[in-house]
Amino acid sequence: VNRFRFIAKSLIHGAIDWSGRSYLQRRNLRGKLIILTYHSFCTKWPRGLFNSIPINRFEKQVRFLKGNFQLVSLQQGIDNLRQGRRADKPYLAITIDDGFQDNYTLAWPVLQRYGVPATIFLATDFIDTGRSPWPTQLIEILERTKVQIMETPYRAELGTLDQRAVVARDLKKSWGSLPPMERFERLKQFRQHLRVNEDTHYPPLTWNQIHEMKAQGVQFGSHTVYHSILPKVKESVILKESNGSKQRIENVLHAPCQLFAYPDGKHNLPSKKILLSAGYLAAVTQDKGFNLDADNFLELKRIEVPFHDPMSSYRVRVSLA
Ligand SMILES: [Zn+2]
């Protein structure tokens, strides 16, 4: 069913794209800010649970963006909206969440080659300890396990990718409200149960790499310390997540850290209040859409790019939302 829907969607997108509608839509987007979300990049076709973009696809996407948008850093895009500036083309900012090392090894050379600005949101515990953000660990365990039937925390078959995706979604939901250290403990047990070793295919950036990219214009923002889903945890945890990561980034980079990306894009009123008092100026969600001048800067909308997008779908996605 999924595959059929995917093919149907691709055909429809192809037709919309062919008709030139996305081009017209882009023209209507003048003065607005489009923010794209990426996470990770790879050289081989991904296994299907973790959203990693093949780098040759990313390069095609960047080439398309260069021709059709005014590419800006997130900070510049926000400033443009605040001041009501309008360029001939809509503004577009690339953001990358979590802080995977492939941002440096794969995406950064492409961004440099085309002179494209980007903002990377760091989950600082990931950079400091190498311990992957908990949703990434969960996905990686389920991607790599050879165990066919899982017995705990409940019994489930893991024969197909779809079955694994359902388990990933369930456990993400039920573990989201746990305190950060307890989540890591659950993951440790889960990893042992499904016999997946500790090393990861998705290591973090090093602070040296971050320094080097920053020196050449890449901006860095906070994506919390432990990647807690803010509306699901206590306010004391939200406070630590937002302040802890901000301080860590500011201490290492000797520059203010004023941009924030909500883990999973999830936000609520308490989290926004805490971000404001922590000194953040803007925060990006995963609410789908474009940003207008009147928008709330603590609820900036973004468009997530999935790895399986053919160019026709991608063009429509970034033009129509
Ligand atoms: Zn994230």
Residues whose N, C-alpha, C, O or C-beta is under 5 A from the ligand:
A	BS01	ZN	D97 D98 P263 D264
